[in-house]
Amino acid sequence: MGRSIFADRSLIARGLDRAPTGRFLLWLLPWVLLAVWGGEAMRQMFADGLYHTNMDNRFAFGLWIVLDLAIIALGAGAFFLGFLTYLLRQKEMQQVISTAVIVGFACYSGAIVTLAVDVGQPIRAWFAFWHANVHSMLTEVTFCITIYLVVLAIEYLPIVLKNRRLRAIPSFLVLEFNLHRIMVVFAGIGAFLSFFHQGSLGGMFGVLSGRPFAFREGVGIWPSTFFLFILSAIAAGPSFIMLIVMTVQKLSRKRLVDAAVLSRLGRISGILLSVYVLAKLADTAVWITVTLPKLGFDAAEFYRHELFGIQVLFLELTVFGMLPATILLSRRRVEDTRWLVAGGLLACVGVTFNRLVVTLQTLSVPTLAFAEVMTYWPSLQEWAVLLGVVAYGVILYSLSFRYLNLFPRERELQEQPGGRKP
């Protein structure tokens, strides 16, 4: 019998040191089990319907939409770093662009899978394209996400073609070379598509006039949430890529990229996060003093319930906003690994927390004087799908790290003092 693909060391690029097969399979085992659990939950949804969830006609958005919005925001590092690398010619970002592409592909494909489950009847998913509702922002989001996933697959292809076995096939080598030459085109398309669908996801909440907690005044033809979603995504995206690279370095005990590149990613996040926090503060102030009074509401009404008290607004603006922005803006702190990790982690948690608040609090708080606050807690199947999507991303990246050459300076850094970490 032939050897297992996992045990075939000839698939690993020359000069790259990877974990023994047994250890690698042991690493994959829990993630595979989570993915299988998530797959079984998806099968139940497709076979029996969405009654397995705790969502209903009143609470149509739940854990899956929070996951969907969060991973799309965190996956923004793919288009933003592609923009920096190929369009602004920031050559040092080539050290992490492969990771950004794979993470982006995992995030967006995971989001598509989550949406397919959330629709409840994925066999009718094509309706969104053939019978498009031209008056809905979600139509633009559907088209942009789908096309950008195709773009990410095209960007992922030359990384796959770098595999040691595939490079031995002349036609694949030529294809890889030609794809690299035109990658700037796909980077531009990806930046354009991501810019608008990130904004439209936020704009969708901003136009909900029947939900005053989310409703915002227009800035031009768009509500302010359109721009806030874009800013928060491109602020957290570089931090997410930085944290993943640092995690891989820790687990593999290798230096994979220059420390200056990681600091640069943190610094970029700090600058963009500062802009976002200022815009969020201005947006909140206008919402409290102008928008709500026009609608006949007092802002305090939306923070009376203990689950969504004023602490939610405080956490979002300060602990997950001002604090990481302050940390990552400091050149001295971004050169310290502990501060860099802390700032990046707070930034990523912050964008996830924002998506959770926008999704759940918007639906929970009452809009009528006699209505009560609605409560919702995800079912076991909803958690299974979430963990399954996360496990899928870990498995995809683990396989890519093992069998593809993701870090162009890995060999060179291993030869330097301190290249291999004990």
C-alpha angles and dihedrals in degrees: 000000000000123000121267115261088240092056095047103104091184088076090066115087117256114266095021118117115212134176119274114271094251093053091046092052090048089054091051096047100082092043091050090050090051090048091051090050090050091047091053090051089051090050089054091051093049093045101040107018136241095308085100087072129073092233122108141172091288095045103038097155118063144143095325094057090048088052092045094051093043098050092044089053093046090045089059087093087079097062095034095051089043087055091050094044103043105022103032092033096230093166096187088066089068086082091069104023093098091054090048092053094048093046090048092049091049092048096047097042088047089051091051090051091049092050091049089056093043092054088060093211106058090170085075095048090110088067088079089064103034097038098031117178100226091194094061126087088211089067090062090044091051094051094043096048093047095048093043090052087056089049091051090050089054090049090048093051098074089049089055091046089060088073111124094240096044094049088061089067107085096212092052090049091053091047091051092050093050093046090054090053094056098035090106088067093055091045089056093047091047093051091050095048095044093047092059101039092048088053095044091053088059093039090057090067094040093060094052095113089175090059106059093183089069102026115110137182117256126263099202105319094332131076115243091253088069090068095036092058091051093048095046092048097051089043095054098035097075091046091053092052090046092052092049093051091047090049091051090049090051095048095043093040091226137117105240103169136019114275089232090063092055090048089049091053090051091048092050090051090050094053094046093043090054090054090048094049092051091048091047091051091050091046092050092048093051091045092053099042103032116012100046097044089054089055093046097251136124116220090227089067091070095053102046097097112087092228091057101030128150087277088077092061091043093052093048097048101037117017094036097028121028095028099056090039090055092047096048095044091063112091090204094052097047088058089058111080095214095053091042092054092044093051094044093047093050090049092052093044088048096057090045090049090050092053090048092051094045092049104039105027091047091059097035103055114082122245095196127063094235096045124100130225109270118228127206135179122183119250123238090260091054091053090047092055091048094050090043092057091048090049090050090055093049092049093048093050093044092054091045092050092049100046105025132062100242100161116054094196097046096104092045094049092050089061093054122087109277092016092128114052117213 
